[in-house]
Amino acid sequence: MKTIATEIEVVEKDIEKCEKRLDDIERMRRLTKMTIEERTQLKDEMKLLEKQILNNKIQLKSLRWENWRSMLLSVVLLGLVYLGVTIYYGPLNSQTSLSSSR
């Protein structure tokens, strides 16, 4: 079962790989003599990688938002449980202390 956190990690690693490949391509274009065809292929690959990075960043933003909502829901539920326990056991303790003092 995939959790949101593991999905976030996978997307972040994909972004990191794409950015590393982009850096490698940039370096190759600057330091290596290539034919026009090779340069065109690298340019096309760069465009593809940039598009993939953009899509992954959008997905990452969506996953982080979903993770934040889940965390907020957990905090609200925990608060409600705490409130319920406090209300349920609060009057019992005060009644017990009143009856024992008599």
N, CA, C and O atoms as CSV, one atom per row, in Angstrom:
chain,resi,resn,atom,element,x,y,z
A,1,MET,N,N,0.842,-1.181,0.000
A,1,MET,CA,C,0.000,0.000,0.000
A,1,MET,C,C,0.891,1.250,0.000
A,1,MET,O,O,1.734,1.427,0.879
A,2,LYS,N,N,0.691,2.085,-0.974
A,2,LYS,CA,C,1.479,3.309,-1.072
A,2,LYS,C,C,0.871,4.390,-0.190
A,2,LYS,O,O,-0.340,4.609,-0.191
A,3,THR,N,N,1.725,5.049,0.550
A,3,THR,CA,C,1.273,6.176,1.350
A,3,THR,C,C,1.615,7.460,0.592
A,3,THR,O,O,2.373,7.451,-0.378
A,4,ILE,N,N,1.048,8.530,1.051
A,4,ILE,CA,C,1.314,9.825,0.419
A,4,ILE,C,C,2.788,10.177,0.571
A,4,ILE,O,O,3.403,10.720,-0.347
A,5,ALA,N,N,3.348,9.864,1.730
A,5,ALA,CA,C,4.759,10.185,1.981
A,5,ALA,C,C,5.684,9.443,1.011
A,5,ALA,O,O,6.646,10.021,0.507
A,6,THR,N,N,5.394,8.168,0.752
A,6,THR,CA,C,6.243,7.428,-0.184
A,6,THR,C,C,6.070,7.946,-1.604
A,6,THR,O,O,7.034,7.991,-2.368
A,7,GLU,N,N,4.861,8.335,-1.963
A,7,GLU,CA,C,4.637,8.916,-3.289
A,7,GLU,C,C,5.392,10.232,-3.434
A,7,GLU,O,O,5.955,10.515,-4.491
A,8,ILE,N,N,5.405,11.033,-2.377
A,8,ILE,CA,C,6.146,12.300,-2.400
A,8,ILE,C,C,7.631,12.026,-2.609
A,8,ILE,O,O,8.285,12.704,-3.402
A,9,GLU,N,N,8.164,11.033,-1.897
A,9,GLU,CA,C,9.580,10.680,-2.052
A,9,GLU,C,C,9.900,10.245,-3.477
A,9,GLU,O,O,10.932,10.627,-4.029
A,10,VAL,N,N,9.017,9.444,-4.074
A,10,VAL,CA,C,9.240,8.963,-5.440
A,10,VAL,C,C,9.264,10.134,-6.416
A,10,VAL,O,O,10.138,10.205,-7.280
A,11,VAL,N,N,8.317,11.044,-6.283
A,11,VAL,CA,C,8.249,12.197,-7.190
A,11,VAL,C,C,9.472,13.089,-7.001
A,11,VAL,O,O,10.029,13.591,-7.978
A,12,GLU,N,N,9.895,13.289,-5.751
A,12,GLU,CA,C,11.084,14.110,-5.498
A,12,GLU,C,C,12.328,13.478,-6.126
A,12,GLU,O,O,13.172,14.183,-6.680
A,13,LYS,N,N,12.440,12.155,-6.038
A,13,LYS,CA,C,13.584,11.475,-6.657
A,13,LYS,C,C,13.535,11.605,-8.174
A,13,LYS,O,O,14.572,11.782,-8.813
A,14,ASP,N,N,12.342,11.518,-8.757
A,14,ASP,CA,C,12.205,11.699,-10.205
A,14,ASP,C,C,12.642,13.100,-10.628
A,14,ASP,O,O,13.335,13.266,-11.632
A,15,ILE,N,N,12.238,14.089,-9.868
A,15,ILE,CA,C,12.631,15.469,-10.163
A,15,ILE,C,C,14.147,15.607,-10.076
A,15,ILE,O,O,14.774,16.239,-10.925
A,16,GLU,N,N,14.723,15.009,-9.041
A,16,GLU,CA,C,16.175,15.081,-8.861
A,16,GLU,C,C,16.914,14.427,-10.029
A,16,GLU,O,O,17.910,14.963,-10.514
A,17,LYS,N,N,16.425,13.269,-10.479
A,17,LYS,CA,C,17.056,12.584,-11.622
A,17,LYS,C,C,16.971,13.433,-12.885
A,17,LYS,O,O,17.946,13.563,-13.625
A,18,CYS,N,N,15.805,14.002,-13.120
A,18,CYS,CA,C,15.629,14.835,-14.316
A,18,CYS,C,C,16.544,16.059,-14.269
A,18,CYS,O,O,17.152,16.418,-15.277
A,19,GLU,N,N,16.645,16.695,-13.109
A,19,GLU,CA,C,17.498,17.871,-12.989
A,19,GLU,C,C,18.969,17.510,-13.181
A,19,GLU,O,O,19.725,18.273,-13.782
A,20,LYS,N,N,19.374,16.347,-12.670
A,20,LYS,CA,C,20.758,15.902,-12.866
A,20,LYS,C,C,21.026,15.661,-14.352
A,20,LYS,O,O,22.075,16.044,-14.871
A,21,ARG,N,N,20.083,15.031,-15.020
A,21,ARG,CA,C,20.251,14.777,-16.457
A,21,ARG,C,C,20.302,16.098,-17.230
A,21,ARG,O,O,21.079,16.232,-18.175
A,22,LEU,N,N,19.482,17.064,-16.836
A,22,LEU,CA,C,19.527,18.385,-17.478
A,22,LEU,C,C,20.901,19.026,-17.303
A,22,LEU,O,O,21.445,19.601,-18.246
A,23,ASP,N,N,21.457,18.929,-16.109
A,23,ASP,CA,C,22.801,19.471,-15.871
A,23,ASP,C,C,23.839,18.782,-16.751
A,23,ASP,O,O,24.721,19.427,-17.319
A,24,ASP,N,N,23.716,17.460,-16.851
A,24,ASP,CA,C,24.651,16.714,-17.701
A,24,ASP,C,C,24.550,17.156,-19.162
A,24,ASP,O,O,25.564,17.316,-19.842
A,25,ILE,N,N,23.338,17.349,-19.628
A,25,ILE,CA,C,23.134,17.786,-21.016
A,25,ILE,C,C,23.717,19.176,-21.227
A,25,ILE,O,O,24.375,19.431,-22.235
A,26,GLU,N,N,23.477,20.071,-20.282
A,26,GLU,CA,C,24.030,21.431,-20.374
A,26,GLU,C,C,25.557,21.378,-20.471
A,26,GLU,O,O,26.163,22.064,-21.294
A,27,ARG,N,N,26.157,20.566,-19.631
A,27,ARG,CA,C,27.619,20.432,-19.637
A,27,ARG,C,C,28.110,19.871,-20.967
A,27,ARG,O,O,29.096,20.351,-21.526
A,28,MET,N,N,27.414,18.849,-21.469
A,28,MET,CA,C,27.815,18.254,-22.751
A,28,MET,C,C,27.715,19.272,-23.883
A,28,MET,O,O,28.583,19.326,-24.754
A,29,ARG,N,N,26.675,20.063,-23.868
A,29,ARG,CA,C,26.490,21.052,-24.939
A,29,ARG,C,C,27.588,22.096,-24.920
A,29,ARG,O,O,27.998,22.582,-25.973
A,30,ARG,N,N,28.067,22.447,-23.743
A,30,ARG,CA,C,29.106,23.466,-23.635
A,30,ARG,C,C,30.500,22.921,-23.934
A,30,ARG,O,O,31.321,23.597,-24.554
A,31,LEU,N,N,30.756,21.695,-23.490
A,31,LEU,CA,C,32.132,21.193,-23.520
A,31,LEU,C,C,32.445,20.242,-24.674
A,31,LEU,O,O,33.615,19.960,-24.933
A,32,THR,N,N,31.441,19.752,-25.362
A,32,THR,CA,C,31.672,18.748,-26.396
A,32,THR,C,C,31.337,19.311,-27.768
A,32,THR,O,O,30.353,20.029,-27.944
A,33,LYS,N,N,32.168,18.971,-28.722
A,33,LYS,CA,C,31.847,19.334,-30.102
A,33,LYS,C,C,30.893,18.289,-30.643
A,33,LYS,O,O,31.149,17.087,-30.568
A,34,MET,N,N,29.789,18.772,-31.188
A,34,MET,CA,C,28.767,17.860,-31.701
A,34,MET,C,C,28.273,18.343,-33.050
A,34,MET,O,O,28.459,19.489,-33.459
A,35,THR,N,N,27.644,17.414,-33.699
A,35,THR,CA,C,27.006,17.774,-34.962
A,35,THR,C,C,25.692,18.494,-34.647
A,35,THR,O,O,25.213,18.476,-33.513
A,36,ILE,N,N,25.137,19.110,-35.651
A,36,ILE,CA,C,23.867,19.817,-35.485
A,36,ILE,C,C,22.761,18.845,-35.080
A,36,ILE,O,O,21.890,19.170,-34.273
A,37,GLU,N,N,22.816,17.660,-35.652
A,37,GLU,CA,C,21.805,16.644,-35.335
A,37,GLU,C,C,21.877,16.241,-33.863
A,37,GLU,O,O,20.845,16.105,-33.205
A,38,GLU,N,N,23.084,16.050,-33.346
A,38,GLU,CA,C,23.256,15.676,-31.939
A,38,GLU,C,C,22.775,16.798,-31.021
A,38,GLU,O,O,22.131,16.549,-30.002
A,39,ARG,N,N,23.094,18.026,-31.396
A,39,ARG,CA,C,22.632,19.175,-30.600
A,39,ARG,C,C,21.108,19.254,-30.591
A,39,ARG,O,O,20.497,19.559,-29.567
A,40,THR,N,N,20.507,18.978,-31.737
A,40,THR,CA,C,19.045,19.005,-31.834
A,40,THR,C,C,18.433,17.923,-30.955
A,40,THR,O,O,17.433,18.157,-30.274
A,41,GLN,N,N,19.034,16.743,-30.972
A,41,GLN,CA,C,18.535,15.651,-30.129
A,41,GLN,C,C,18.626,16.022,-28.651
A,41,GLN,O,O,17.704,15.763,-27.879
A,42,LEU,N,N,19.749,16.632,-28.266
A,42,LEU,CA,C,19.905,17.039,-26.873
A,42,LEU,C,C,18.916,18.134,-26.499
A,42,LEU,O,O,18.373,18.145,-25.394
A,43,LYS,N,N,18.692,19.039,-27.417
A,43,LYS,CA,C,17.735,20.111,-27.169
A,43,LYS,C,C,16.329,19.544,-26.979
A,43,LYS,O,O,15.588,19.988,-26.101
A,44,ASP,N,N,15.965,18.559,-27.807
A,44,ASP,CA,C,14.656,17.911,-27.684
A,44,ASP,C,C,14.541,17.170,-26.351
A,44,ASP,O,O,13.500,17.200,-25.694
A,45,GLU,N,N,15.622,16.511,-25.972
A,45,GLU,CA,C,15.623,15.802,-24.687
A,45,GLU,C,C,15.489,16.794,-23.532
A,45,GLU,O,O,14.806,16.519,-22.545
A,46,MET,N,N,16.143,17.944,-23.662
A,46,MET,CA,C,16.031,18.976,-22.630
A,46,MET,C,C,14.593,19.462,-22.491
A,46,MET,O,O,14.090,19.626,-21.379
A,47,LYS,N,N,13.944,19.688,-23.608
A,47,LYS,CA,C,12.548,20.139,-23.571
A,47,LYS,C,C,11.658,19.099,-22.903
A,47,LYS,O,O,10.785,19.425,-22.099
A,48,LEU,N,N,11.901,17.844,-23.254
A,48,LEU,CA,C,11.127,16.744,-22.670
A,48,LEU,C,C,11.356,16.666,-21.153
A,48,LEU,O,O,10.410,16.497,-20.383
A,49,LEU,N,N,12.612,16.792,-20.738
A,49,LEU,CA,C,12.929,16.740,-19.309
A,49,LEU,C,C,12.323,17.926,-18.560
A,49,LEU,O,O,11.815,17.766,-17.450
A,50,GLU,N,N,12.375,19.103,-19.157
A,50,GLU,CA,C,11.794,20.282,-18.512
A,50,GLU,C,C,10.289,20.127,-18.346
A,50,GLU,O,O,9.724,20.521,-17.325
A,51,LYS,N,N,9.650,19.556,-19.346
A,51,LYS,CA,C,8.212,19.317,-19.257
A,51,LYS,C,C,7.906,18.284,-18.170
A,51,LYS,O,O,6.944,18.426,-17.416
A,52,GLN,N,N,8.740,17.245,-18.104
A,52,GLN,CA,C,8.560,16.208,-17.091
A,52,GLN,C,C,8.766,16.789,-15.686
A,52,GLN,O,O,8.030,16.448,-14.760
A,53,ILE,N,N,9.750,17.652,-15.530
A,53,ILE,CA,C,9.993,18.296,-14.230
A,53,ILE,C,C,8.792,19.145,-13.841
A,53,ILE,O,O,8.360,19.114,-12.688
A,54,LEU,N,N,8.257,19.891,-14.773
A,54,LEU,CA,C,7.097,20.728,-14.494
A,54,LEU,C,C,5.908,19.875,-14.056
A,54,LEU,O,O,5.238,20.200,-13.077
A,55,ASN,N,N,5.647,18.791,-14.775
A,55,ASN,CA,C,4.541,17.904,-14.406
A,55,ASN,C,C,4.762,17.284,-13.030
A,55,ASN,O,O,3.826,17.177,-12.237
A,56,ASN,N,N,6.002,16.875,-12.747
A,56,ASN,CA,C,6.302,16.295,-11.437
A,56,ASN,C,C,6.145,17.312,-10.316
A,56,ASN,O,O,5.689,16.964,-9.227
A,57,LYS,N,N,6.515,18.561,-10.566
A,57,LYS,CA,C,6.355,19.593,-9.543
A,57,LYS,C,C,4.879,19.857,-9.265
A,57,LYS,O,O,4.492,20.089,-8.120
A,58,ILE,N,N,4.061,19.823,-10.304
A,58,ILE,CA,C,2.611,19.988,-10.118
A,58,ILE,C,C,2.059,18.823,-9.300
A,58,ILE,O,O,1.256,19.024,-8.389
A,59,GLN,N,N,2.490,17.612,-9.626
A,59,GLN,CA,C,2.057,16.428,-8.884
A,59,GLN,C,C,2.537,16.503,-7.437
A,59,GLN,O,O,1.798,16.147,-6.519
A,60,LEU,N,N,3.755,16.958,-7.231
A,60,LEU,CA,C,4.315,17.077,-5.887
A,60,LEU,C,C,3.515,18.074,-5.059
A,60,LEU,O,O,3.240,17.829,-3.885
A,61,LYS,N,N,3.147,19.182,-5.659
A,61,LYS,CA,C,2.340,20.187,-4.961
A,61,LYS,C,C,0.992,19.589,-4.553
A,61,LYS,O,O,0.513,19.819,-3.443
A,62,SER,N,N,0.395,18.831,-5.448
A,62,SER,CA,C,-0.881,18.181,-5.158
A,62,SER,C,C,-0.745,17.164,-4.025
A,62,SER,O,O,-1.598,17.102,-3.139
A,63,LEU,N,N,0.320,16.373,-4.053
A,63,LEU,CA,C,0.537,15.376,-2.999
A,63,LEU,C,C,0.795,16.041,-1.651
A,63,LEU,O,O,0.310,15.567,-0.623
A,64,ARG,N,N,1.543,17.116,-1.647
A,64,ARG,CA,C,1.809,17.823,-0.388
A,64,ARG,C,C,0.526,18.426,0.179
A,64,ARG,O,O,0.319,18.424,1.392
A,65,TRP,N,N,-0.328,18.937,-0.692
A,65,TRP,CA,C,-1.611,19.480,-0.247
A,65,TRP,C,C,-2.455,18.367,0.370
A,65,TRP,O,O,-3.062,18.559,1.423
A,66,GLU,N,N,-2.495,17.205,-0.284
A,66,GLU,CA,C,-3.253,16.067,0.229
A,66,GLU,C,C,-2.679,15.607,1.568
A,66,GLU,O,O,-3.433,15.261,2.477
A,67,ASN,N,N,-1.374,15.600,1.692
A,67,ASN,CA,C,-0.718,15.222,2.944
A,67,ASN,C,C,-1.078,16.205,4.056
A,67,ASN,O,O,-1.337,15.799,5.189
A,68,TRP,N,N,-1.094,17.480,3.734
A,68,TRP,CA,C,-1.447,18.512,4.710
A,68,TRP,C,C,-2.890,18.347,5.171
A,68,TRP,O,O,-3.179,18.468,6.362
A,69,ARG,N,N,-3.798,18.073,4.237
A,69,ARG,CA,C,-5.206,17.863,4.599
A,69,ARG,C,C,-5.365,16.658,5.511
A,69,ARG,O,O,-6.129,16.700,6.475
A,70,SER,N,N,-4.647,15.588,5.211
A,70,SER,CA,C,-4.718,14.381,6.046
A,70,SER,C,C,-4.212,14.664,7.456
A,70,SER,O,O,-4.796,14.211,8.440
A,71,MET,N,N,-3.129,15.410,7.539
A,71,MET,CA,C,-2.580,15.764,8.841
A,71,MET,C,C,-3.572,16.623,9.623
A,71,MET,O,O,-3.767,16.411,10.820
A,72,LEU,N,N,-4.190,17.579,8.962
A,72,LEU,CA,C,-5.158,18.455,9.606
A,72,LEU,C,C,-6.360,17.651,10.105
A,72,LEU,O,O,-6.845,17.881,11.213
A,73,LEU,N,N,-6.834,16.721,9.301
A,73,LEU,CA,C,-7.947,15.862,9.699
A,73,LEU,C,C,-7.563,15.028,10.924
A,73,LEU,O,O,-8.375,14.862,11.835
A,74,SER,N,N,-6.364,14.516,10.955
A,74,SER,CA,C,-5.897,13.734,12.107
A,74,SER,C,C,-5.867,14.582,13.373
A,74,SER,O,O,-6.277,14.122,14.438
A,75,VAL,N,N,-5.390,15.805,13.263
A,75,VAL,CA,C,-5.329,16.698,14.421
A,75,VAL,C,C,-6.731,17.023,14.912
A,75,VAL,O,O,-6.971,17.033,16.119
A,76,VAL,N,N,-7.653,17.286,14.011
A,76,VAL,CA,C,-9.038,17.594,14.398
A,76,VAL,C,C,-9.670,16.386,15.091
A,76,VAL,O,O,-10.319,16.534,16.127
A,77,LEU,N,N,-9.483,15.201,14.526
A,77,LEU,CA,C,-10.050,14.001,15.151
A,77,LEU,C,C,-9.443,13.752,16.533
A,77,LEU,O,O,-10.162,13.396,17.467
A,78,LEU,N,N,-8.146,13.931,16.670
A,78,LEU,CA,C,-7.504,13.765,17.964
A,78,LEU,C,C,-8.055,14.768,18.979
A,78,LEU,O,O,-8.292,14.426,20.138
A,79,GLY,N,N,-8.253,15.997,18.535
A,79,GLY,CA,C,-8.836,17.016,19.415
A,79,GLY,C,C,-10.244,16.661,19.838
A,79,GLY,O,O,-10.616,16.861,20.995
A,80,LEU,N,N,-11.034,16.134,18.911
A,80,LEU,CA,C,-12.404,15.734,19.250
A,80,LEU,C,C,-12.415,14.572,20.242
A,80,LEU,O,O,-13.224,14.556,21.169
A,81,VAL,N,N,-11.534,13.615,20.055
A,81,VAL,CA,C,-11.431,12.494,21.001
A,81,VAL,C,C,-11.035,13.015,22.378
A,81,VAL,O,O,-11.618,12.611,23.384
A,82,TYR,N,N,-10.060,13.901,22.430
A,82,TYR,CA,C,-9.635,14.478,23.700
A,82,TYR,C,C,-10.789,15.225,24.363
A,82,TYR,O,O,-11.021,15.076,25.563
A,83,LEU,N,N,-11.505,16.020,23.590
A,83,LEU,CA,C,-12.644,16.764,24.124
A,83,LEU,C,C,-13.716,15.812,24.645
A,83,LEU,O,O,-14.281,16.027,25.718
A,84,GLY,N,N,-13.989,14.761,23.879
A,84,GLY,CA,C,-14.990,13.787,24.312
A,84,GLY,C,C,-14.595,13.093,25.601
A,84,GLY,O,O,-15.430,12.929,26.491
A,85,VAL,N,N,-13.347,12.684,25.720
A,85,VAL,CA,C,-12.877,12.024,26.937
A,85,VAL,C,C,-12.932,12.992,28.110
A,85,VAL,O,O,-13.327,12.614,29.213
A,86,THR,N,N,-12.539,14.230,27.875
A,86,THR,CA,C,-12.568,15.231,28.942
A,86,THR,C,C,-13.997,15.474,29.423
A,86,THR,O,O,-14.239,15.556,30.627
A,87,ILE,N,N,-14.922,15.588,28.511
A,87,ILE,CA,C,-16.325,15.821,28.883
A,87,ILE,C,C,-16.899,14.593,29.589
A,87,ILE,O,O,-17.626,14.729,30.573
A,88,TYR,N,N,-16.583,13.417,29.103
A,88,TYR,CA,C,-17.139,12.186,29.671
A,88,TYR,C,C,-16.604,11.916,31.070
A,88,TYR,O,O,-17.379,11.606,31.975
A,89,TYR,N,N,-15.304,12.028,31.262
A,89,TYR,CA,C,-14.707,11.712,32.557
A,89,TYR,C,C,-14.617,12.907,33.496
A,89,TYR,O,O,-14.401,12.724,34.694
A,90,GLY,N,N,-14.775,14.109,32.991
A,90,GLY,CA,C,-14.701,15.299,33.834
A,90,GLY,C,C,-15.760,15.317,34.927
A,90,GLY,O,O,-15.408,15.473,36.096
A,91,PRO,N,N,-17.054,15.163,34.600
A,91,PRO,CA,C,-18.097,15.184,35.631
A,91,PRO,C,C,-17.981,14.013,36.599
A,91,PRO,O,O,-18.341,14.160,37.767
A,92,LEU,N,N,-17.492,12.855,36.157
A,92,LEU,CA,C,-17.354,11.705,37.050
A,92,LEU,C,C,-16.351,11.993,38.148
A,92,LEU,O,O,-16.581,11.640,39.305
A,93,ASN,N,N,-15.251,12.623,37.809
A,93,ASN,CA,C,-14.230,12.931,38.783
A,93,ASN,C,C,-14.734,13.970,39.793
A,93,ASN,O,O,-14.459,13.860,40.987
A,94,SER,N,N,-15.457,14.957,39.321
A,94,SER,CA,C,-15.952,15.987,40.235
A,94,SER,C,C,-17.034,15.425,41.147
A,94,SER,O,O,-17.105,15.829,42.307
A,95,GLN,N,N,-17.881,14.511,40.676
A,95,GLN,CA,C,-18.905,13.885,41.507
A,95,GLN,C,C,-18.257,12.950,42.526
A,95,GLN,O,O,-18.697,12.887,43.674
A,96,THR,N,N,-17.234,12.236,42.123
A,96,THR,CA,C,-16.554,11.310,43.003
A,96,THR,C,C,-15.885,12.071,44.147
A,96,THR,O,O,-15.945,11.642,45.299
A,97,SER,N,N,-15.254,13.187,43.834
A,97,SER,CA,C,-14.578,13.954,44.880
A,97,SER,C,C,-15.593,14.599,45.822
A,97,SER,O,O,-15.304,14.759,47.008
A,98,LEU,N,N,-16.774,14.974,45.328
A,98,LEU,CA,C,-17.808,15.552,46.189
A,98,LEU,C,C,-18.369,14.505,47.136
A,98,LEU,O,O,-18.570,14.781,48.319
A,99,SER,N,N,-18.621,13.314,46.629
A,99,SER,CA,C,-19.222,12.277,47.469
A,99,SER,C,C,-18.199,11.731,48.475
A,99,SER,O,O,-18.592,11.309,49.562
A,100,SER,N,N,-16.938,11.728,48.157
A,100,SER,CA,C,-15.937,11.218,49.104
A,100,SER,C,C,-15.622,12.224,50.206
A,100,SER,O,O,-15.137,11.837,51.269
A,101,SER,N,N,-15.886,13.495,49.975
A,101,SER,CA,C,-15.616,14.502,50.991
A,101,SER,C,C,-16.713,14.559,52.030
A,101,SER,O,O,-16.523,15.202,53.062
A,102,ARG,N,N,-17.833,13.931,51.819
A,102,ARG,CA,C,-18.948,13.945,52.791
A,102,ARG,C,C,-18.763,12.936,53.827
A,102,ARG,O,O,-19.601,12.808,54.720
